């Protein structure tokens, strides 16, 4: 298991468009990919779970990956989030 803490830099937070992109990217990995936020874990492969997290601008999340391609998943997904999620 690997993890990384990330601060959400998109002024709109984790809204539908970036959540959809993140879920699509996460689904490409065999590893489980979760976001820990406010003491709860949310499955990154589900847009609905990401939206129910209500992750706002400047919130700190922890991206947690576990499985055979966890290192690659963490590197690529954390870079996507840190770069503003395509916004």
Secondary structure by P-SEA (a helix, b strand, c coil): cbbbbbcccccccccaaaaaaaaaaaaacccbbbbbccccccccccaaaaaaccccccbbbbbbbbccaaaaaaaaaaaaaaacccc
